[in-house]
Amino acid sequence: MSNEQHNTPEHDAERHKEKMRKRKAVQDKEVASKTGEKGLLLVNTGPGKGKSTAAFGLALRMLGYDRRVVVVQFIKGAWHTGERRALERFGDLVEWHSMGEGFTWETQDRARDVAACERAWAVAVQALARPDVALVVLDELNVALRYEYLDIERVLADINARPQSQHVVVTGRNARQPMLDAADLVTEMTLVKHHFKAGIKAQEGVEF
């Protein structure tokens, strides 16, 4: 058979179909081998944009199944964000607590930052103890831990003591190694290009 006959559209289509059939068999076997189920600790970190946005996307997915979500924001203040407006439309399925007073370079007061984070953690601990809460979003907790506003061992102990089926997602740059070690899933957002460098300000619906 000539090369021209081998490279006909019909031949290429058949080769592709066979390749995908084999890949599907491998994927199906892999999926079938995963039978465990538990509450997960997910960490979104890295210098790229989208860590909190991904966490709120997960919250939206939970709400789609009528599961309760609690959001605790550690550093960001009471911003009027699109995520909060959207998620609060789900009524009492969502609790949103903006406990921070802004980024640390804004307050310039370590004692004040520590006190704000302690108040936020007290709220988080209550959520972590509730079996009716399917997902707890600890937004910018990694930042609070990086500056040692909270004791990381205490934080991890409280997270580990949560109900068995409860999921937790932690966001923020520079996640510390103990948090990475404790996590079931770690996603690092990388920065390739950012419009801030071109002089574009934060815009409604994109940054907040």
N, C-alpha and C positions, 0 to 999 in steps of 0.2 A: 504494500500500500504506500502511495507517495505521501510526501509531506503535506501536499495540498489537500489530500483526502483526510489526513489526520487533523488538520486545522480548520475543518468546516465548522460553521456555527453549531450544527447539531452535535458534533464531537465535543466541542468546548462546553456546551450545555450539559452533556452527559458526564463529562469529567467533573464539572462543578457540582452537579447533583450528587455524585458519588463521594466527593470530598466532604460535602456538607452532611451527607448521611453518616459518614464515619465520625465526623466531629460531633454530631448530635448524639451518637451512641456513647461517646466518651463523656459528654456533658450530662447525659441522663444518668449514667452510672455514678458520676461524681455527686450529682444532686441526691440520688437515692441513698448514697452512703452517709448523708448528713441527717441524723435523726434527733440530735439534741435540741433542746429549747430552754432558754433562760433569759432573764433580764440582762441586757447588755450595757456595758460602759463604752461609749463612743467618744472619741476625742478628735475635734477639728482644730488643727493648729497650722503654723507656718506663716510666712510673710505675705502671702497672697490674699486678695479680696475674696469674700464669700463664705467665711467660716460660720458666722452667725446666720447668714442667709440659708445655708445648708441645714443648719439645726432647725430653723423655722419651717423649712420644707418638710423635714421629718415630723415636726409637730402637726403640720397640715395633714400629712398622711395618717397620723394617729387619729386626728379629729374626723377624718373621713370614715373611720370605723367606730365613731361615737365613743372614743376613749379619752379619758380626762388627761389634760396637760397642765403642768405648772411651769411657768417661766420665772427665773430669778436672774436679774441683771446686776452684776457686781460693780462694774466701773461706770458704765454709761448712766447718765442721769435720766431724768424724766423727759426724754426726747419724745416728740410726737412723730412716731415712725409708721410707715405703711404696714409693716408686719403686725404691729400691735393693733392697729385699726382693723386689719383684715381678720386676725385670729379672734379678736374680741367679739366678732359677729357670731361666733359659735356659742355665745352666752356663758352659762355657768360650767361648760365643759373646759373653759380656759381660765386660769388664774395668772395674772401678770404682775410681777413685783419689780419695779425699777428702784433699786436700793442704793445705787452708787450716787456720787456727787460730781461725776465727771472724771476725766482722766487725771492721773496723778500730777501731771505737769500743770493742770489747771488749778487744782486745790493748793498745791505746794505746801501741804500740811500733812505729814505722815500720820500723826495721831488721829486726825480727822478721817483720813482714808481707812486706817485700821478699824476705827469705830464703825464706819459705814459698812465695811466688809463683815464685821462681826454681826451687825444687825441683819445683813443679808444672809449670812450663814445660818442664823437662828431660824429664819424663814425657810431656808432650804432644808434644814434638818426636819422641820415639821412635814414638809412635802415628801421627803425621803422615808418617812415613817408611815405613809398612808398607802394601804393596799389598793385603794380605789384610784390612785394616780398611775396611769400607764407610762407617762414620760415626764421626766424632770429635765428642763433645759437650764443649765448653769452657764449663762452667757458671760464671757470674759473672766471666768473663774481662773483660767490659766494666768492672766495678768496679775490678779490678786495674789496668787501663789508665787509668781516670779518675784514680786517685791516683798514677799514674806509678810503680807498683811494677815494671812491665816496660816496656821500650822498644817503642813501638808499631810502629816501622819494622821492627825485628827480628822481632816477632811476625808481621807481615803477610808478610815475606819467607819465614819458615818455613812459613806457611800456603800461600803461593803455590807453594812447592816440593814440595808433597805429590803423591802419585800422581794422574794425570789423572782417574780415575774416583771418587776419594774425596770424600765430602761432609763438610762441617764446619758445625756450628751453634754459634754464640756467643751467650751470654745475659748479661743484666745491664742495669741502668739506665744512662742517660747514655752510650750508645755514642758514641765520638769520631768526628769527621767522616772521618778516613782509613779507619776501619773501615766506615762507611756507604758510602763511595765504592767500597771494594773488594768489597762484598757483591753477590751476585746477587739476593738477596731480603732485604728489611728489613720486619719487622713491628713496629709500635709498639703496645704494650698501653696503653690509656688507662684512667685511673681515674675511674669514675663514682660508685661508692659502695663503701664497705668496712665490714665488720662490726666491725673494730677500733674505729672511731669510736663504736660503740654499747657498747663495753666488753666485747666478745666476744673471748676469748683465742684463740691459735692452737690448732687442734684436730687430733688424729690423723686422718689420712685426707683432710684438707682442705689444711692448710698443710704437713704433713710425713708 
